[in-house]
């Protein structure tokens, strides 16, 4: 809130309209849209064959991130620890070729049985 100080009293100013400066509504919409866009971009959901499943999962994660961001941070830490363990457990079987990125792909369910990226409609495919 803005404060106006005079020698005898202090007056708090609440809602500020747009024409008189940077208004309250403008600040709120800017902050909320920035939070939404940053949260939407940072979420990397699992890979599904259906684009609808991917979008719904991402919307659920968006709501979870906005309501309880620490849960998402803990899930990220758990995923990192799980992938590190996969790399250390698989090091002997792959002669050191199994890297952390491969473990993340497996964690996201984006690899099929032979190590190729799953074909997802509209996203293309490739090999590691």
N, CA, C and O of each residue as an XYZ file, in Angstrom:
512
protein
N       0.822     -1.185      0.000
C       0.000      0.000      0.000
C       0.865      1.246      0.000
O       1.937      1.263      0.604
N       0.415      2.259     -0.657
C       1.121      3.530     -0.664
C       0.803      4.285      0.618
O      -0.299      4.188      1.158
N       1.761      5.017      1.082
C       1.509      5.849      2.250
C       1.800      7.289      1.897
O       2.765      7.593      1.196
N       0.971      8.148      2.383
C       1.177      9.579      2.219
C       1.444     10.147      3.598
O       0.645      9.974      4.519
N       2.556     10.817      3.733
C       2.939     11.317      5.041
C       2.783     12.837      5.091
O       3.255     13.558      4.211
N       2.135     13.286      6.102
C       2.049     14.718      6.378
C       2.544     14.921      7.801
O       2.718     13.950      8.538
N       2.771     16.152      8.194
C       3.306     16.370      9.549
C       2.395     15.848     10.654
O       2.875     15.539     11.745
N       1.114     15.744     10.401
C       0.213     15.366     11.487
C      -0.338     13.950     11.373
O      -0.660     13.349     12.398
N      -0.465     13.381     10.149
C      -1.043     12.043     10.039
C      -0.510     11.297      8.816
O       0.000     11.895      7.868
N      -0.644      9.998      8.871
C      -0.246      9.132      7.764
C      -1.506      8.504      7.187
O      -2.314      7.940      7.926
N      -1.678      8.598      5.877
C      -2.856      8.040      5.220
C      -2.414      6.899      4.316
O      -1.502      7.056      3.504
N      -3.066      5.751      4.460
C      -2.779      4.609      3.603
C      -3.657      4.698      2.359
O      -4.845      5.008      2.443
N      -3.055      4.423      1.209
C      -3.787      4.441     -0.046
C      -3.907      2.995     -0.498
O      -2.896      2.306     -0.630
N      -5.128      2.522     -0.739
C      -5.365      1.134     -1.121
C      -5.295      0.951     -2.615
O      -4.215      1.005     -3.203
N      -6.412      0.741     -3.220
C      -6.533      0.458     -4.645
C      -6.187      1.692     -5.448
O      -6.752      2.760     -5.214
N      -5.260      1.563     -6.400
C      -4.865      2.677     -7.253
C      -5.354      2.394     -8.664
O      -5.122      1.308     -9.194
N      -6.019      3.349     -9.272
C      -6.530      3.187    -10.623
C      -5.404      3.315    -11.640
O      -4.359      3.901    -11.357
N      -5.630      2.763    -12.823
C      -4.623      2.744    -13.879
C      -4.231      4.136    -14.403
O      -3.037      4.398    -14.551
N      -5.163      5.020    -14.684
C      -4.749      6.289    -15.299
C      -3.817      7.145    -14.435
O      -3.045      7.941    -14.968
N      -3.880      6.992    -13.123
C      -3.059      7.832    -12.254
C      -1.668      7.269    -12.013
O      -0.913      7.823    -11.215
N      -1.324      6.213    -12.666
C      -0.012      5.598    -12.478
C      -0.122      4.109    -12.684
O      -1.060      3.623    -13.316
N       0.814      3.407    -12.162
C       0.764      1.947    -12.275
C      -0.257      1.436    -11.279
O      -0.023      1.444    -10.070
N      -1.381      0.997    -11.793
C      -2.500      0.639    -10.935
C      -2.392     -0.738    -10.329
O      -1.563     -1.555    -10.730
N      -3.237     -0.976     -9.363
C      -3.252     -2.236     -8.645
C      -3.627     -3.395     -9.565
O      -3.007     -4.456     -9.502
N      -4.623     -3.208    -10.407
C      -5.039     -4.264    -11.319
C      -3.914     -4.636    -12.286
O      -3.704     -5.814    -12.574
N      -3.200     -3.639    -12.782
C      -2.069     -3.902    -13.679
C      -0.969     -4.689    -12.985
O      -0.392     -5.602    -13.575
N      -0.676     -4.345    -11.740
C       0.335     -5.078    -10.976
C      -0.095     -6.525    -10.737
O       0.703     -7.451    -10.887
N      -1.351     -6.708    -10.367
C      -1.837     -8.059    -10.102
C      -1.826     -8.926    -11.353
O      -1.387    -10.075    -11.301
N      -2.299     -8.400    -12.467
C      -2.329     -9.207    -13.694
C      -0.923     -9.514    -14.192
O      -0.667    -10.614    -14.681
N      -0.022     -8.564    -14.073
C       1.360     -8.800    -14.483
C       2.005     -9.878    -13.618
O       2.654    -10.786    -14.138
N       1.833     -9.784    -12.316
C       2.428    -10.775    -11.408
C       1.833    -12.163    -11.632
O       2.570    -13.146    -11.711
N       0.521    -12.250    -11.733
C      -0.117    -13.556    -11.905
C       0.214    -14.183    -13.249
O       0.412    -15.396    -13.330
N       0.279    -13.377    -14.305
C       0.620    -13.948    -15.609
C       2.085    -14.402    -15.637
O       2.403    -15.415    -16.259
N       2.967    -13.671    -14.976
C       4.371    -14.081    -14.899
C       4.517    -15.388    -14.126
O       5.260    -16.276    -14.545
N       3.820    -15.511    -13.008
C       3.864    -16.747    -12.225
C       3.329    -17.910    -13.041
O       3.920    -18.990    -13.043
N       2.201    -17.701    -13.744
C       1.614    -18.766    -14.556
C       2.569    -19.204    -15.665
O       2.797    -20.400    -15.844
N       3.128    -18.248    -16.412
C       4.000    -18.598    -17.535
C       5.279    -19.286    -17.071
O       5.706    -20.272    -17.673
N       5.887    -18.781    -16.016
C       7.120    -19.403    -15.509
C       6.851    -20.819    -15.003
O       7.650    -21.727    -15.233
N       5.738    -21.002    -14.320
C       5.398    -22.321    -13.804
C       5.074    -23.279    -14.934
O       5.470    -24.444    -14.886
N       4.355    -22.808    -15.961
C       3.981    -23.660    -17.086
C       5.217    -24.138    -17.854
O       5.272    -25.285    -18.298
N       6.198    -23.260    -18.005
C       7.390    -23.597    -18.783
C       8.321    -24.534    -18.011
O       8.984    -25.372    -18.622
N       8.382    -24.412    -16.710
C       9.331    -25.194    -15.922
C       8.876    -26.640    -15.728
O       9.693    -27.495    -15.387
N       7.600    -26.928    -15.936
C       7.084    -28.275    -15.716
C       7.388    -29.152    -16.925
O       7.083    -28.788    -18.061
N       7.988    -30.303    -16.670
C       8.282    -31.285    -17.719
C       7.608    -32.592    -17.330
O       8.198    -33.401    -16.613
N       6.374    -32.811    -17.795
C       5.654    -34.015    -17.374
C       6.140    -35.268    -18.094
O       6.980    -35.210    -18.992
N       5.597    -36.375    -17.681
C       5.897    -37.648    -18.337
C       5.444    -37.601    -19.785
O       4.594    -36.793    -20.157
N       6.015    -38.468    -20.589
C       5.672    -38.542    -22.001
C       4.573    -39.577    -22.176
O       4.731    -40.735    -21.790
N       3.472    -39.158    -22.752
C       2.352    -40.056    -23.017
C       2.120    -40.133    -24.517
O       2.510    -39.230    -25.257
N       1.489    -41.203    -24.963
C       1.150    -41.332    -26.372
C       0.072    -40.325    -26.756
O       0.051    -39.849    -27.891
N      -0.807    -39.998    -25.843
C      -1.910    -39.085    -26.120
C      -1.549    -37.668    -25.664
O      -1.100    -37.459    -24.538
N      -1.751    -36.721    -26.546
C      -1.482    -35.322    -26.203
C      -2.440    -34.835    -25.115
O      -2.087    -33.960    -24.324
N      -3.645    -35.396    -25.071
C      -4.621    -35.006    -24.049
C      -4.119    -35.408    -22.661
O      -4.225    -34.633    -21.711
N      -3.572    -36.627    -22.547
C      -3.032    -37.068    -21.263
C      -1.870    -36.180    -20.816
O      -1.755    -35.832    -19.640
N      -1.023    -35.825    -21.760
C       0.113    -34.963    -21.433
C      -0.362    -33.605    -20.929
O       0.146    -33.098    -19.929
N      -1.334    -33.017    -21.620
C      -1.850    -31.701    -21.224
C      -2.552    -31.764    -19.874
O      -2.357    -30.882    -19.037
N      -3.365    -32.792    -19.649
C      -4.053    -32.924    -18.364
C      -3.060    -33.135    -17.221
O      -3.220    -32.567    -16.141
N      -2.032    -33.955    -17.465
C      -1.012    -34.171    -16.443
C      -0.266    -32.868    -16.146
O       0.039    -32.563    -14.993
N       0.020    -32.112    -17.198
C       0.724    -30.851    -17.006
C      -0.149    -29.834    -16.252
O       0.362    -29.085    -15.420
N      -1.449    -29.803    -16.534
C      -2.355    -28.911    -15.797
C      -2.436    -29.306    -14.325
O      -2.472    -28.441    -13.450
N      -2.464    -30.611    -14.049
C      -2.481    -31.067    -12.659
C      -1.186    -30.668    -11.942
O      -1.213    -30.225    -10.794
N      -0.062    -30.830    -12.629
C       1.213    -30.417    -12.032
C       1.278    -28.905    -11.838
O       1.852    -28.428    -10.858
N       0.690    -28.147    -12.771
C       0.648    -26.689    -12.633
C      -0.116    -26.303    -11.374
O       0.353    -25.473    -10.595
N      -1.289    -26.897    -11.166
C      -2.073    -26.604     -9.964
C      -1.303    -27.003     -8.706
O      -1.290    -26.270     -7.717
N      -0.671    -28.156     -8.753
C       0.113    -28.622     -7.603
C       1.281    -27.677     -7.319
O       1.590    -27.401     -6.160
N       1.924    -27.188     -8.364
C       3.057    -26.276     -8.197
C       2.613    -24.949     -7.608
O       3.292    -24.389     -6.748
N       1.474    -24.445     -8.067
C       0.995    -23.166     -7.545
C       0.521    -23.286     -6.097
O       0.690    -22.356     -5.309
N      -0.071    -24.429     -5.745
C      -0.593    -24.605     -4.391
C       0.462    -25.061     -3.392
O       0.435    -24.650     -2.232
N       1.380    -25.897     -3.825
C       2.384    -26.449     -2.906
C       3.717    -26.624     -3.625
O       4.083    -27.748     -3.970
N       4.453    -25.532     -3.858
C       5.698    -25.635     -4.633
C       6.775    -26.499     -3.979
O       7.631    -27.042     -4.677
N       6.747    -26.633     -2.673
C       7.772    -27.450     -2.014
C       7.612    -28.926     -2.356
O       8.598    -29.662     -2.394
N       6.382    -29.367     -2.605
C       6.177    -30.756     -3.009
C       6.845    -31.031     -4.346
O       7.432    -32.095     -4.542
N       6.758    -30.081     -5.265
C       7.387    -30.243     -6.568
C       8.907    -30.271     -6.415
O       9.588    -31.043     -7.090
N       9.431    -29.437     -5.537
C      10.879    -29.426     -5.296
C      11.347    -30.766     -4.728
O      12.391    -31.280     -5.128
N      10.587    -31.325     -3.809
C      10.932    -32.618     -3.222
C      10.838    -33.715     -4.281
O      11.693    -34.600     -4.332
N       9.800    -33.665     -5.133
C       9.680    -34.655     -6.204
C      10.869    -34.561     -7.166
O      11.374    -35.586     -7.624
N      11.311    -33.358     -7.471
C      12.480    -33.185     -8.330
C      13.735    -33.764     -7.708
O      14.540    -34.396     -8.391
N      13.900    -33.551     -6.423
C      15.057    -34.109     -5.710
C      14.999    -35.635     -5.687
O      16.019    -36.300     -5.866
N      13.808    -36.187     -5.468
C      13.659    -37.643     -5.481
C      13.944    -38.214     -6.870
O      14.581    -39.261     -6.989
N      13.481    -37.537     -7.915
C      13.733    -38.008     -9.277
C      15.224    -37.970     -9.593
O      15.751    -38.887    -10.224
N      15.904    -36.912     -9.157
C      17.344    -36.803     -9.373
C      18.078    -37.939     -8.662
O      18.969    -38.565     -9.237
N      17.698    -38.202     -7.403
C      18.353    -39.272     -6.645
C      18.082    -40.633     -7.289
O      18.973    -41.481     -7.347
N      16.856    -40.842     -7.772
C      16.510    -42.092     -8.433
C      17.339    -42.272     -9.706
O      17.840    -43.364     -9.971
N      17.482    -41.216    -10.482
C      18.249    -41.298    -11.726
C      19.732    -41.517    -11.450
O      20.391    -42.267    -12.169
N      20.251    -40.881    -10.436
C      21.657    -41.109    -10.065
C      21.882    -42.563     -9.667
O      22.901    -43.162    -10.012
N      20.919    -43.123     -8.937
C      21.049    -44.525     -8.539
C      20.965    -45.441     -9.753
O      21.696    -46.428     -9.836
N      20.065    -45.117    -10.713
C      19.990    -45.925    -11.938
C      21.323    -45.930    -12.669
O      21.757    -46.965    -13.174
N      21.974    -44.768    -12.725
C      23.264    -44.664    -13.420
C      24.314    -45.499    -12.698
O      25.075    -46.224    -13.338
N      24.364    -45.405    -11.379
C      25.385    -46.171    -10.650
C      25.094    -47.669    -10.709
O      26.023    -48.471    -10.796
N      23.818    -48.058    -10.665
C      23.476    -49.487    -10.750
C      23.722    -50.044    -12.153
O      24.078    -51.212    -12.303
N      23.534    -49.216    -13.172
C      23.693    -49.685    -14.545
C      25.074    -49.479    -15.122
O      25.314    -49.838    -16.275
N      25.993    -48.912    -14.355
C      27.330    -48.614    -14.866
C      28.075    -49.876    -15.293
O      28.788    -49.867    -16.297
N      27.916    -50.939    -14.550
C      28.618    -52.171    -14.879
C      28.063    -52.873    -16.107
O      28.778    -53.627    -16.767
N      26.806    -52.637    -16.417
C      26.168    -53.310    -17.542
C      26.362    -52.578    -18.867
O      26.197    -53.171    -19.934
N      26.713    -51.293    -18.805
C      26.779    -50.506    -20.041
C      28.176    -49.999    -20.353
O      28.349    -49.200    -21.274
N      29.158    -50.440    -19.619
C      30.543    -49.972    -19.804
C      30.642    -48.451    -19.726
O      31.426    -47.840    -20.453
N      29.852    -47.842    -18.851
C      29.900    -46.396    -18.643
C      29.163    -45.572    -19.679
O      29.244    -44.344    -19.660
N      28.443    -46.224    -20.588
C      27.721    -45.483    -21.624
C      26.344    -45.025    -21.166
O      25.743    -44.158    -21.800
N      25.841    -45.586    -20.088
C      24.540    -45.193    -19.549
C      24.720    -43.935    -18.714
O      25.315    -43.975    -17.638
N      24.206    -42.824    -19.212
C      24.413    -41.521    -18.577
C      23.152    -41.072    -17.839
O      22.107    -41.718    -17.909
N      23.278    -39.951    -17.132
C      22.163    -39.400    -16.367
C      20.988    -39.028    -17.272
O      19.833    -39.185    -16.878
N      21.267    -38.545    -18.458
C      20.183    -38.168    -19.368
C      19.351    -39.381    -19.765
O      18.136    -39.268    -19.928
N      19.988    -40.539    -19.923
C      19.253    -41.763    -20.245
C      18.343    -42.152    -19.079
O      17.208    -42.584    -19.279
N      18.854    -41.994    -17.875
C      18.047    -42.309    -16.692
C      16.833    -41.384    -16.600
O      15.747    -41.815    -16.213
N      17.021    -40.105    -16.960
C      15.879    -39.181    -16.950
C      14.845    -39.576    -17.997
O      13.644    -39.488    -17.742
N      15.294    -40.009    -19.170
C      14.349    -40.461    -20.197
C      13.565    -41.676    -19.714
O      12.358    -41.768    -19.937
N      14.244    -42.600    -19.061
C      13.550    -43.767    -18.527
C      12.562    -43.334    -17.458
O      11.443    -43.845    -17.407
N      12.955    -42.409    -16.612
C      12.084    -41.908    -15.554
C      10.841    -41.230    -16.117
O       9.766    -41.317    -15.525
N      10.979    -40.559    -17.248
C       9.836    -39.875    -17.883
C       8.994    -40.828    -18.710
O       7.997    -40.412    -19.300
N       9.373    -42.101    -18.768
C       8.686    -43.112    -19.571
C       8.797    -42.810    -21.058
O       7.880    -43.110    -21.822
N       9.901    -42.223    -21.472
C      10.071    -41.818    -22.861
C      10.931    -42.784    -23.661
O      11.216    -42.524    -24.830
N      11.351    -43.889    -23.064
C      12.146    -44.881    -23.794
C      11.353    -46.164    -23.945
O      10.641    -46.582    -23.032
N      11.483    -46.773    -25.088
C      10.875    -48.088    -25.252
C      11.900    -49.160    -24.878
O      12.929    -48.844    -24.279
N      11.637    -50.400    -25.217
C      12.484    -51.513    -24.778
C      13.910    -51.467    -25.323
O      14.829    -51.966    -24.673
N      14.110    -50.883    -26.494
C      15.421    -50.941    -27.134
C      16.196    -49.633    -27.061
O      17.187    -49.465    -27.772
N      15.766    -48.706    -26.217
C      16.528    -47.485    -26.025
C      16.209    -46.373    -26.992
O      16.864    -45.331    -26.965
N      15.220    -46.562    -27.846
C      14.870    -45.472    -28.752
C      13.776    -44.630    -28.114
O      12.988    -45.120    -27.306
N      13.739    -43.373    -28.484
C      12.706    -42.489    -27.962
C      11.363    -42.921    -28.504
O      11.238    -43.260    -29.681
N      10.361    -42.910    -27.650
C       9.024    -43.280    -28.087
C       8.500    -42.251    -29.070
O       8.745    -41.053    -28.927
N       7.791    -42.723    -30.048
C       7.162    -41.820    -31.009
C       5.929    -41.216    -30.361
O       5.007    -41.936    -29.976
N       5.910    -39.923    -30.244
C       4.747    -39.227    -29.724
C       4.237    -38.346    -30.833
O       5.000    -37.593    -31.438
N       2.972    -38.431    -31.101
C       2.373    -37.703    -32.226
C       2.718    -36.220    -32.145
O       2.473    -35.572    -31.127
N       3.283    -35.694    -33.217
C       3.613    -34.281    -33.266
C       4.943    -33.927    -32.660
O       5.361    -32.771    -32.737
N       5.633    -34.890    -32.052
C       6.915    -34.575    -31.410
C       8.086    -35.242    -32.089
O       9.236    -34.978    -31.740
N       7.817    -36.100    -33.051
C       8.905    -36.761    -33.755
C       9.489    -37.895    -32.946
O       8.989    -38.235    -31.874
N      10.537    -38.469    -33.463
C      11.210    -39.560    -32.760
C      12.696    -39.495    -33.063
O      13.128    -38.763    -33.953
N      13.449    -40.243    -32.339
C      14.891    -40.247    -32.568
C      15.529    -41.334    -31.740
O      14.841    -42.068    -31.030
N      16.829    -41.442    -31.826
C      17.557    -42.443    -31.053
C      18.596    -41.733    -30.199
O      19.112    -40.672    -30.551
N      18.879    -42.350    -29.081
C      19.883    -41.776    -28.178
C      21.263    -42.131    -28.643
O      22.246    -41.740    -28.013
